[in-house]
Amino acid sequence: MKDYLREEIEKKREELFEVTKSTSLTSRLALQYSEELDLLLNQYDNIVSHDLQQTAN
C-alpha cells in the first residue's frame, strides 16, 4: 500500500506542477490537485505512523 501511495503522490505532484505552469496557483484545477495531494500525503503519513507504532510496541 505504501508503494502504491508513493506512486500516486508522485503522479499528483507532477499533475499539480504541470497545471500550475499554465494556470495560476489559485486556479480551480490547481486547488483541486493540491487538495487531492494533501489527502494522499495524509493517508501515507497515517500508514507510516501506524507502522512506527507497531514496531515500537
N, CA, C, O and CB atoms as a CASP TS submission, in Angstrom:
PFRMAT TS
TARGET T0000
AUTHOR 0000-0000-0000
METHOD Language model
MODEL 1
PARENT N/A
ATOM      1  N   MET     1       0.822  -1.201   0.000  1.00  0.00           N
ATOM      2  CA  MET     1       0.000   0.000   0.000  1.00  0.00           C
ATOM      3  C   MET     1       0.866   1.265   0.000  1.00  0.00           C
ATOM      4  O   MET     1       0.546   2.252  -0.662  1.00  0.00           O
ATOM      5  CB  MET     1      -0.935  -0.002   1.212  1.00  0.00           C
ATOM      6  N   LYS     2       1.964   1.214   0.753  1.00  0.00           N
ATOM      7  CA  LYS     2       2.832   2.392   0.784  1.00  0.00           C
ATOM      8  C   LYS     2       3.423   2.687  -0.590  1.00  0.00           C
ATOM      9  O   LYS     2       3.499   3.842  -1.008  1.00  0.00           O
ATOM     10  CB  LYS     2       3.955   2.196   1.802  1.00  0.00           C
ATOM     11  N   ASP     3       3.838   1.638  -1.285  1.00  0.00           N
ATOM     12  CA  ASP     3       4.410   1.842  -2.623  1.00  0.00           C
ATOM     13  C   ASP     3       3.382   2.448  -3.569  1.00  0.00           C
ATOM     14  O   ASP     3       3.693   3.350  -4.347  1.00  0.00           O
ATOM     15  CB  ASP     3       4.929   0.513  -3.195  1.00  0.00           C
ATOM     16  N   TYR     4       2.165   1.946  -3.493  1.00  0.00           N
ATOM     17  CA  TYR     4       1.085   2.479  -4.327  1.00  0.00           C
ATOM     18  C   TYR     4       0.865   3.967  -4.024  1.00  0.00           C
ATOM     19  O   TYR     4       0.753   4.782  -4.940  1.00  0.00           O
ATOM     20  CB  TYR     4      -0.229   1.679  -4.097  1.00  0.00           C
ATOM     21  N   LEU     5       0.806   4.312  -2.741  1.00  0.00           N
ATOM     22  CA  LEU     5       0.587   5.713  -2.367  1.00  0.00           C
ATOM     23  C   LEU     5       1.750   6.595  -2.815  1.00  0.00           C
ATOM     24  O   LEU     5       1.537   7.719  -3.270  1.00  0.00           O
ATOM     25  CB  LEU     5       0.392   5.834  -0.850  1.00  0.00           C
ATOM     26  N   ARG     6       2.959   6.097  -2.690  1.00  0.00           N
ATOM     27  CA  ARG     6       4.121   6.874  -3.152  1.00  0.00           C
ATOM     28  C   ARG     6       4.008   7.175  -4.643  1.00  0.00           C
ATOM     29  O   ARG     6       4.293   8.291  -5.078  1.00  0.00           O
ATOM     30  CB  ARG     6       5.435   6.114  -2.863  1.00  0.00           C
ATOM     31  N   GLU     7       3.599   6.193  -5.413  1.00  0.00           N
ATOM     32  CA  GLU     7       3.427   6.403  -6.853  1.00  0.00           C
ATOM     33  C   GLU     7       2.324   7.419  -7.129  1.00  0.00           C
ATOM     34  O   GLU     7       2.478   8.296  -7.980  1.00  0.00           O
ATOM     35  CB  GLU     7       3.108   5.076  -7.554  1.00  0.00           C
ATOM     36  N   GLU     8       1.223   7.298  -6.416  1.00  0.00           N
ATOM     37  CA  GLU     8       0.111   8.233  -6.605  1.00  0.00           C
ATOM     38  C   GLU     8       0.497   9.651  -6.185  1.00  0.00           C
ATOM     39  O   GLU     8       0.088  10.622  -6.820  1.00  0.00           O
ATOM     40  CB  GLU     8      -1.115   7.767  -5.810  1.00  0.00           C
ATOM     41  N   ILE     9       1.272   9.765  -5.132  1.00  0.00           N
ATOM     42  CA  ILE     9       1.749  11.078  -4.679  1.00  0.00           C
ATOM     43  C   ILE     9       2.615  11.712  -5.758  1.00  0.00           C
ATOM     44  O   ILE     9       2.458  12.892  -6.073  1.00  0.00           O
ATOM     45  CB  ILE     9       2.544  10.952  -3.352  1.00  0.00           C
ATOM     46  N   GLU    10       3.521  10.936  -6.320  1.00  0.00           N
ATOM     47  CA  GLU    10       4.382  11.468  -7.380  1.00  0.00           C
ATOM     48  C   GLU    10       3.576  11.879  -8.610  1.00  0.00           C
ATOM     49  O   GLU    10       3.845  12.922  -9.205  1.00  0.00           O
ATOM     50  CB  GLU    10       5.434  10.432  -7.774  1.00  0.00           C
ATOM     51  N   LYS    11       2.601  11.075  -8.991  1.00  0.00           N
ATOM     52  CA  LYS    11       1.743  11.426 -10.131  1.00  0.00           C
ATOM     53  C   LYS    11       0.998  12.727  -9.866  1.00  0.00           C
ATOM     54  O   LYS    11       0.933  13.601 -10.730  1.00  0.00           O
ATOM     55  CB  LYS    11       0.740  10.295 -10.425  1.00  0.00           C
ATOM     56  N   LYS    12       0.438  12.849  -8.672  1.00  0.00           N
ATOM     57  CA  LYS    12      -0.341  14.041  -8.345  1.00  0.00           C
ATOM     58  C   LYS    12       0.557  15.272  -8.258  1.00  0.00           C
ATOM     59  O   LYS    12       0.150  16.360  -8.665  1.00  0.00           O
ATOM     60  CB  LYS    12      -1.096  13.842  -7.024  1.00  0.00           C
ATOM     61  N   ARG    13       1.765  15.118  -7.738  1.00  0.00           N
ATOM     62  CA  ARG    13       2.714  16.243  -7.701  1.00  0.00           C
ATOM     63  C   ARG    13       3.019  16.720  -9.116  1.00  0.00           C
ATOM     64  O   ARG    13       3.055  17.919  -9.391  1.00  0.00           O
ATOM     65  CB  ARG    13       4.027  15.835  -6.979  1.00  0.00           C
ATOM     66  N   GLU    14       3.236  15.762  -9.998  1.00  0.00           N
ATOM     67  CA  GLU    14       3.534  16.100 -11.389  1.00  0.00           C
ATOM     68  C   GLU    14       2.337  16.793 -12.043  1.00  0.00           C
ATOM     69  O   GLU    14       2.509  17.776 -12.762  1.00  0.00           O
ATOM     70  CB  GLU    14       3.918  14.833 -12.182  1.00  0.00           C
ATOM     71  N   GLU    15       1.141  16.293 -11.800  1.00  0.00           N
ATOM     72  CA  GLU    15      -0.063  16.933 -12.347  1.00  0.00           C
ATOM     73  C   GLU    15      -0.191  18.359 -11.827  1.00  0.00           C
ATOM     74  O   GLU    15      -0.499  19.279 -12.586  1.00  0.00           O
ATOM     75  CB  GLU    15      -1.326  16.120 -11.987  1.00  0.00           C
ATOM     76  N   LEU    16       0.043  18.536 -10.546  1.00  0.00           N
ATOM     77  CA  LEU    16      -0.051  19.870  -9.947  1.00  0.00           C
ATOM     78  C   LEU    16       1.000  20.794 -10.552  1.00  0.00           C
ATOM     79  O   LEU    16       0.704  21.940 -10.891  1.00  0.00           O
ATOM     80  CB  LEU    16       0.120  19.794  -8.413  1.00  0.00           C
ATOM     81  N   PHE    17       2.210  20.303 -10.684  1.00  0.00           N
ATOM     82  CA  PHE    17       3.280  21.097 -11.285  1.00  0.00           C
ATOM     83  C   PHE    17       2.917  21.516 -12.710  1.00  0.00           C
ATOM     84  O   PHE    17       3.083  22.676 -13.086  1.00  0.00           O
ATOM     85  CB  PHE    17       4.595  20.306 -11.285  1.00  0.00           C
ATOM     86  N   GLU    18       2.425  20.568 -13.490  1.00  0.00           N
ATOM     87  CA  GLU    18       2.080  20.860 -14.883  1.00  0.00           C
ATOM     88  C   GLU    18       0.939  21.870 -14.987  1.00  0.00           C
ATOM     89  O   GLU    18       0.985  22.780 -15.814  1.00  0.00           O
ATOM     90  CB  GLU    18       1.699  19.575 -15.608  1.00  0.00           C
ATOM     91  N   VAL    19      -0.075  21.711 -14.156  1.00  0.00           N
ATOM     92  CA  VAL    19      -1.219  22.625 -14.252  1.00  0.00           C
ATOM     93  C   VAL    19      -0.836  24.038 -13.798  1.00  0.00           C
ATOM     94  O   VAL    19      -1.373  25.018 -14.314  1.00  0.00           O
ATOM     95  CB  VAL    19      -2.398  22.098 -13.405  1.00  0.00           C
ATOM     96  N   THR    20       0.081  24.149 -12.847  1.00  0.00           N
ATOM     97  CA  THR    20       0.467  25.485 -12.388  1.00  0.00           C
ATOM     98  C   THR    20       1.401  26.184 -13.371  1.00  0.00           C
ATOM     99  O   THR    20       1.609  27.393 -13.272  1.00  0.00           O
ATOM    100  CB  THR    20       1.134  25.395 -11.025  1.00  0.00           C
ATOM    101  N   LYS    21       1.964  25.435 -14.319  1.00  0.00           N
ATOM    102  CA  LYS    21       2.769  26.082 -15.362  1.00  0.00           C
ATOM    103  C   LYS    21       1.877  26.847 -16.337  1.00  0.00           C
ATOM    104  O   LYS    21       2.312  27.820 -16.953  1.00  0.00           O
ATOM    105  CB  LYS    21       3.611  25.035 -16.122  1.00  0.00           C
ATOM    106  N   SER    22       0.630  26.401 -16.473  1.00  0.00           N
ATOM    107  CA  SER    22      -0.252  27.040 -17.455  1.00  0.00           C
ATOM    108  C   SER    22      -1.403  27.818 -16.822  1.00  0.00           C
ATOM    109  O   SER    22      -2.109  28.553 -17.512  1.00  0.00           O
ATOM    110  CB  SER    22      -0.811  25.997 -18.385  1.00  0.00           C
ATOM    111  N   THR    23      -1.595  27.660 -15.518  1.00  0.00           N
ATOM    112  CA  THR    23      -2.639  28.415 -14.821  1.00  0.00           C
ATOM    113  C   THR    23      -2.040  28.996 -13.550  1.00  0.00           C
ATOM    114  O   THR    23      -0.864  28.786 -13.253  1.00  0.00           O
ATOM    115  CB  THR    23      -3.878  27.513 -14.495  1.00  0.00           C
ATOM    116  N   SER    24      -2.845  29.717 -12.814  1.00  0.00           N
ATOM    117  CA  SER    24      -2.345  30.272 -11.554  1.00  0.00           C
ATOM    118  C   SER    24      -2.426  29.224 -10.448  1.00  0.00           C
ATOM    119  O   SER    24      -3.126  28.219 -10.574  1.00  0.00           O
ATOM    120  CB  SER    24      -3.143  31.534 -11.158  1.00  0.00           C
ATOM    121  N   LEU    25      -1.704  29.477  -9.371  1.00  0.00           N
ATOM    122  CA  LEU    25      -1.748  28.570  -8.219  1.00  0.00           C
ATOM    123  C   LEU    25      -3.125  28.525  -7.584  1.00  0.00           C
ATOM    124  O   LEU    25      -3.459  27.579  -6.871  1.00  0.00           O
ATOM    125  CB  LEU    25      -0.724  28.987  -7.182  1.00  0.00           C
ATOM    126  N   THR    26      -3.919  29.547  -7.844  1.00  0.00           N
ATOM    127  CA  THR    26      -5.252  29.599  -7.245  1.00  0.00           C
ATOM    128  C   THR    26      -6.351  29.191  -8.220  1.00  0.00           C
ATOM    129  O   THR    26      -7.533  29.388  -7.938  1.00  0.00           O
ATOM    130  CB  THR    26      -5.528  30.991  -6.729  1.00  0.00           C
ATOM    131  N   SER    27      -5.974  28.629  -9.354  1.00  0.00           N
ATOM    132  CA  SER    27      -7.000  28.160 -10.286  1.00  0.00           C
ATOM    133  C   SER    27      -7.765  27.000  -9.655  1.00  0.00           C
ATOM    134  O   SER    27      -7.259  26.316  -8.766  1.00  0.00           O
ATOM    135  CB  SER    27      -6.365  27.727 -11.640  1.00  0.00           C
ATOM    136  N   ARG    28      -8.955  26.798 -10.115  1.00  0.00           N
ATOM    137  CA  ARG    28      -9.801  25.726  -9.575  1.00  0.00           C
ATOM    138  C   ARG    28      -9.115  24.361  -9.681  1.00  0.00           C
ATOM    139  O   ARG    28      -9.144  23.570  -8.738  1.00  0.00           O
ATOM    140  CB  ARG    28     -11.148  25.691 -10.314  1.00  0.00           C
ATOM    141  N   LEU    29      -8.502  24.095 -10.827  1.00  0.00           N
ATOM    142  CA  LEU    29      -7.849  22.804 -11.035  1.00  0.00           C
ATOM    143  C   LEU    29      -6.613  22.645 -10.139  1.00  0.00           C
ATOM    144  O   LEU    29      -6.380  21.572  -9.582  1.00  0.00           O
ATOM    145  CB  LEU    29      -7.453  22.647 -12.507  1.00  0.00           C
ATOM    146  N   ALA    30      -5.832  23.708 -10.005  1.00  0.00           N
ATOM    147  CA  ALA    30      -4.651  23.644  -9.133  1.00  0.00           C
ATOM    148  C   ALA    30      -5.073  23.390  -7.690  1.00  0.00           C
ATOM    149  O   ALA    30      -4.440  22.601  -6.989  1.00  0.00           O
ATOM    150  CB  ALA    30      -3.828  24.952  -9.228  1.00  0.00           C
ATOM    151  N   LEU    31      -6.124  24.045  -7.248  1.00  0.00           N
ATOM    152  CA  LEU    31      -6.613  23.827  -5.883  1.00  0.00           C
ATOM    153  C   LEU    31      -7.129  22.406  -5.704  1.00  0.00           C
ATOM    154  O   LEU    31      -6.903  21.788  -4.664  1.00  0.00           O
ATOM    155  CB  LEU    31      -7.718  24.832  -5.544  1.00  0.00           C
ATOM    156  N   GLN    32      -7.814  21.894  -6.704  1.00  0.00           N
ATOM    157  CA  GLN    32      -8.315  20.516  -6.639  1.00  0.00           C
ATOM    158  C   GLN    32      -7.153  19.531  -6.527  1.00  0.00           C
ATOM    159  O   GLN    32      -7.175  18.630  -5.688  1.00  0.00           O
ATOM    160  CB  GLN    32      -9.176  20.190  -7.883  1.00  0.00           C
ATOM    161  N   TYR    33      -6.140  19.705  -7.373  1.00  0.00           N
ATOM    162  CA  TYR    33      -4.982  18.803  -7.333  1.00  0.00           C
ATOM    163  C   TYR    33      -4.244  18.929  -6.007  1.00  0.00           C
ATOM    164  O   TYR    33      -3.767  17.936  -5.458  1.00  0.00           O
ATOM    165  CB  TYR    33      -4.022  19.102  -8.501  1.00  0.00           C
ATOM    166  N   SER    34      -4.154  20.140  -5.501  1.00  0.00           N
ATOM    167  CA  SER    34      -3.492  20.357  -4.221  1.00  0.00           C
ATOM    168  C   SER    34      -4.230  19.638  -3.094  1.00  0.00           C
ATOM    169  O   SER    34      -3.602  19.020  -2.235  1.00  0.00           O
ATOM    170  CB  SER    34      -3.396  21.854  -3.919  1.00  0.00           C
ATOM    171  N   GLU    35      -5.542  19.716  -3.096  1.00  0.00           N
ATOM    172  CA  GLU    35      -6.340  19.020  -2.082  1.00  0.00           C
ATOM    173  C   GLU    35      -6.191  17.507  -2.215  1.00  0.00           C
ATOM    174  O   GLU    35      -6.092  16.799  -1.213  1.00  0.00           O
ATOM    175  CB  GLU    35      -7.823  19.417  -2.197  1.00  0.00           C
ATOM    176  N   GLU    36      -6.177  17.015  -3.447  1.00  0.00           N
ATOM    177  CA  GLU    36      -6.000  15.578  -3.668  1.00  0.00           C
ATOM    178  C   GLU    36      -4.617  15.126  -3.190  1.00  0.00           C
ATOM    179  O   GLU    36      -4.476  14.052  -2.605  1.00  0.00           O
ATOM    180  CB  GLU    36      -6.190  15.232  -5.164  1.00  0.00           C
ATOM    181  N   LEU    37      -3.614  15.943  -3.441  1.00  0.00           N
ATOM    182  CA  LEU    37      -2.267  15.629  -2.979  1.00  0.00           C
ATOM    183  C   LEU    37      -2.221  15.614  -1.454  1.00  0.00           C
ATOM    184  O   LEU    37      -1.603  14.732  -0.859  1.00  0.00           O
ATOM    185  CB  LEU    37      -1.251  16.645  -3.537  1.00  0.00           C
ATOM    186  N   ASP    38      -2.867  16.576  -0.828  1.00  0.00           N
ATOM    187  CA  ASP    38      -2.935  16.598   0.640  1.00  0.00           C
ATOM    188  C   ASP    38      -3.547  15.315   1.187  1.00  0.00           C
ATOM    189  O   ASP    38      -3.041  14.751   2.158  1.00  0.00           O
ATOM    190  CB  ASP    38      -3.748  17.805   1.119  1.00  0.00           C
ATOM    191  N   LEU    39      -4.616  14.857   0.580  1.00  0.00           N
ATOM    192  CA  LEU    39      -5.260  13.617   1.037  1.00  0.00           C
ATOM    193  C   LEU    39      -4.322  12.421   0.908  1.00  0.00           C
ATOM    194  O   LEU    39      -4.225  11.597   1.817  1.00  0.00           O
ATOM    195  CB  LEU    39      -6.545  13.358   0.238  1.00  0.00           C
ATOM    196  N   LEU    40      -3.638  12.336  -0.218  1.00  0.00           N
ATOM    197  CA  LEU    40      -2.693  11.235  -0.421  1.00  0.00           C
ATOM    198  C   LEU    40      -1.559  11.286   0.601  1.00  0.00           C
ATOM    199  O   LEU    40      -1.164  10.262   1.158  1.00  0.00           O
ATOM    200  CB  LEU    40      -2.119  11.280  -1.845  1.00  0.00           C
ATOM    201  N   LEU    41      -1.044  12.490   0.839  1.00  0.00           N
ATOM    202  CA  LEU    41       0.037  12.640   1.815  1.00  0.00           C
ATOM    203  C   LEU    41      -0.428  12.280   3.222  1.00  0.00           C
ATOM    204  O   LEU    41       0.314  11.659   3.982  1.00  0.00           O
ATOM    205  CB  LEU    41       0.574  14.069   1.795  1.00  0.00           C
ATOM    206  N   ASN    42      -1.642  12.663   3.565  1.00  0.00           N
ATOM    207  CA  ASN    42      -2.185  12.320   4.883  1.00  0.00           C
ATOM    208  C   ASN    42      -2.370  10.813   5.020  1.00  0.00           C
ATOM    209  O   ASN    42      -2.078  10.245   6.073  1.00  0.00           O
ATOM    210  CB  ASN    42      -3.523  13.037   5.116  1.00  0.00           C
ATOM    211  N   GLN    43      -2.849  10.169   3.971  1.00  0.00           N
ATOM    212  CA  GLN    43      -3.005   8.711   4.008  1.00  0.00           C
ATOM    213  C   GLN    43      -1.652   8.037   4.200  1.00  0.00           C
ATOM    214  O   GLN    43      -1.515   7.110   4.998  1.00  0.00           O
ATOM    215  CB  GLN    43      -3.677   8.202   2.714  1.00  0.00           C
ATOM    216  N   TYR    44      -0.671   8.506   3.469  1.00  0.00           N
ATOM    217  CA  TYR    44       0.667   7.933   3.574  1.00  0.00           C
ATOM    218  C   TYR    44       1.225   8.137   4.982  1.00  0.00           C
ATOM    219  O   TYR    44       1.785   7.215   5.575  1.00  0.00           O
ATOM    220  CB  TYR    44       1.609   8.561   2.526  1.00  0.00           C
ATOM    221  N   ASP    45       1.069   9.335   5.506  1.00  0.00           N
ATOM    222  CA  ASP    45       1.555   9.642   6.853  1.00  0.00           C
ATOM    223  C   ASP    45       0.881   8.764   7.900  1.00  0.00           C
ATOM    224  O   ASP    45       1.535   8.295   8.831  1.00  0.00           O
ATOM    225  CB  ASP    45       1.320  11.117   7.181  1.00  0.00           C
ATOM    226  N   ASN    46      -0.406   8.542   7.754  1.00  0.00           N
ATOM    227  CA  ASN    46      -1.124   7.683   8.701  1.00  0.00           C
ATOM    228  C   ASN    46      -0.585   6.258   8.679  1.00  0.00           C
ATOM    229  O   ASN    46      -0.435   5.632   9.729  1.00  0.00           O
ATOM    230  CB  ASN    46      -2.621   7.678   8.385  1.00  0.00           C
ATOM    231  N   ILE    47      -0.296   5.749   7.502  1.00  0.00           N
ATOM    232  CA  ILE    47       0.238   4.390   7.387  1.00  0.00           C
ATOM    233  C   ILE    47       1.626   4.309   8.013  1.00  0.00           C
ATOM    234  O   ILE    47       1.924   3.375   8.757  1.00  0.00           O
ATOM    235  CB  ILE    47       0.292   3.948   5.909  1.00  0.00           C
ATOM    236  N   VAL    48       2.468   5.284   7.711  1.00  0.00           N
ATOM    237  CA  VAL    48       3.825   5.285   8.265  1.00  0.00           C
ATOM    238  C   VAL    48       3.778   5.413   9.781  1.00  0.00           C
ATOM    239  O   VAL    48       4.513   4.719  10.483  1.00  0.00           O
ATOM    240  CB  VAL    48       4.662   6.430   7.657  1.00  0.00           C
ATOM    241  N   SER    49       2.928   6.287  10.292  1.00  0.00           N
ATOM    242  CA  SER    49       2.797   6.450  11.746  1.00  0.00           C
ATOM    243  C   SER    49       2.325   5.157  12.396  1.00  0.00           C
ATOM    244  O   SER    49       2.825   4.765  13.451  1.00  0.00           O
ATOM    245  CB  SER    49       1.820   7.592  12.078  1.00  0.00           C
ATOM    246  N   HIS    50       1.375   4.506  11.770  1.00  0.00           N
ATOM    247  CA  HIS    50       0.866   3.236  12.297  1.00  0.00           C
ATOM    248  C   HIS    50       1.972   2.184  12.311  1.00  0.00           C
ATOM    249  O   HIS    50       2.119   1.445  13.284  1.00  0.00           O
ATOM    250  CB  HIS    50      -0.334   2.740  11.458  1.00  0.00           C
ATOM    251  N   ASP    51       2.741   2.119  11.238  1.00  0.00           N
ATOM    252  CA  ASP    51       3.852   1.166  11.169  1.00  0.00           C
ATOM    253  C   ASP    51       4.880   1.437  12.263  1.00  0.00           C
ATOM    254  O   ASP    51       5.401   0.504  12.874  1.00  0.00           O
ATOM    255  CB  ASP    51       4.523   1.228   9.793  1.00  0.00           C
ATOM    256  N   LEU    52       5.171   2.707  12.507  1.00  0.00           N
ATOM    257  CA  LEU    52       6.135   3.059  13.549  1.00  0.00           C
ATOM    258  C   LEU    52       5.627   2.676  14.934  1.00  0.00           C
ATOM    259  O   LEU    52       6.395   2.208  15.774  1.00  0.00           O
ATOM    260  CB  LEU    52       6.441   4.553  13.503  1.00  0.00           C
ATOM    261  N   GLN    53       4.349   2.872  15.166  1.00  0.00           N
ATOM    262  CA  GLN    53       3.767   2.489  16.453  1.00  0.00           C
ATOM    263  C   GLN    53       3.828   0.983  16.643  1.00  0.00           C
ATOM    264  O   GLN    53       4.084   0.504  17.748  1.00  0.00           O
ATOM    265  CB  GLN    53       2.316   2.977  16.557  1.00  0.00           C
ATOM    266  N   GLN    54       3.595   0.238  15.578  1.00  0.00           N
ATOM    267  CA  GLN    54       3.631  -1.221  15.667  1.00  0.00           C
ATOM    268  C   GLN    54       5.035  -1.724  15.996  1.00  0.00           C
ATOM    269  O   GLN    54       5.192  -2.665  16.774  1.00  0.00           O
ATOM    270  CB  GLN    54       3.146  -1.844  14.358  1.00  0.00           C
ATOM    271  N   THR    55       6.042  -1.108  15.413  1.00  0.00           N
ATOM    272  CA  THR    55       7.411  -1.551  15.684  1.00  0.00           C
ATOM    273  C   THR    55       7.881  -1.105  17.063  1.00  0.00           C
ATOM    274  O   THR    55       8.757  -1.736  17.653  1.00  0.00           O
ATOM    275  CB  THR    55       8.362  -1.017  14.615  1.00  0.00           C
ATOM    276  N   ALA    56       7.307  -0.024  17.579  1.00  0.00           N
ATOM    277  CA  ALA    56       7.678   0.454  18.912  1.00  0.00           C
ATOM    278  C   ALA    56       7.096  -0.439  19.999  1.00  0.00           C
ATOM    279  O   ALA    56       7.637  -0.506  21.103  1.00  0.00           O
ATOM    280  CB  ALA    56       7.206   1.896  19.113  1.00  0.00           C
ATOM    281  N   ASN    57       6.014  -1.114  19.700  1.00  0.00           N
ATOM    282  CA  ASN    57       5.365  -1.972  20.701  1.00  0.00           C
ATOM    283  C   ASN    57       5.957  -3.299  20.657  1.00  0.00           C
ATOM    284  O   ASN    57       5.556  -4.179  21.419  1.00  0.00           O
ATOM    285  CB  ASN    57       3.880  -2.072  20.495  1.00  0.00           C
TER
END
